Amino acid sequence: MSSHPRTKAVSPVPPLRLLVLSEIDDWDFGPRVKADGHQIVAWARPRWKRSPKGDGLGYTVRTFFRALLSRSKPARIIKPQFDAWRWLDKEKIPRITATNVNSPDFSEYVTGLNVDLIVVYFFSQIFKGAIFNIPRLGIVNCHPSLLPRYGGPHPAFWMLKNGESVAGVTVHVMTEKIDAGAIVSQQELPIGEHENAGQLTQRQHRAAATLLAKAVNAMARGTFDPQPQNLAERSYFGKMKAADTMLDWTGSAKQIANLWRALQPYEPLAARLNGTTIKIYDAQPLEGAPSGRAPGEIMAKQSGKLLVQTGNGYFEIRSYEIVPFHGWLNRLVQAFRLPVGSRFDLAQPTVGLASKAVS
């Protein structure tokens, strides 16, 4: 029987030996390349450390005592969709520590692995020198933006803070110049109106796994055709500084909400009123006619909620804590603190993020 006229024969994929460098657990790249016949000979991170699990008896006990003592709740977490650590153990793939990818010891170790390709995704070290010459096919990196725009660490933070509507991922050939290598493939990802940095990053993980697996297959077949970046269109955002997380009440409500989204779920947005710090966990921007109130002024108050005037529109705070109070103590203090008409300080505190740097 003849094949369907639209069916094209696909050449088998020559198996490659891969070394993966990634700090991400919630990433199913491993099963994808294994299904295509490739072998991950080792998986490297600067360190291996499990995050606390959100289930089980220990979690229940911690939650009980946290409530009893009115300890603060953690920022909202993003539920993982995959566990790379568990998968590596199941497949008996060595988990190695790479404290310095440019050290002679690490280069010697990689040489002994006899790998065809090094695959990098979310790995907080800058590659230099000898490491590039070891794998037969070089090194490919997946960066969580549409290069040449938003090169550098923490692109999800910067894209959300800047109010972008489209994000993406880019597979590129790694070079010593950060995020500047020739582009192998890209995928656009629209940003949801209410999406936060954790949610966007998780979707980027899914897209990166698919895009990188296809790139590995193309490199194995010799059919990939990387194209140089137009560096004239390059934008680069460095590591976040304290000033980058500063709340400015003279800005629009939308701009303030974008900053809050860019910090979530890693940190609350911080504000200050008469020297007291307020941690904002949930909020939304609201449009409305000018009220004549000053930016930062509390216009209305309900149980656990505040409505604040901004430079353009209103910022509805739907969940907050008055430092240092938490839980039921916080709710008690909210009843008589932050009255209507009081005004947040214009010089706001800053918050350090817990998110990971990316290569």
Secondary structure by P-SEA (a helix, b strand, c coil): ccccccbbbbccccbbbbbbbccccccaaaaaaaaaccccccccccbbbbccccccaaaaaaaaaaaaaccccccccccccccaaaaaaaaccccccccccccaaaaaaaaaacccbbbbccccccccccccccccccbbbbbccccccccccaaaaaaaaacccccbbbbbbccccccccccccbbbbbbcccccaaaaaaaaaaaaaaaaaaaaaaaaaccbbbbbcccccbbbbcccccccccccccccaaaaaaaaaaacccccbbbbcccbbbbbcbbbbbbbccccccccccccccccbbbbbcccbbbbbcccccccccaaaaaaaaacccccccccccbbbbbbbcccccc
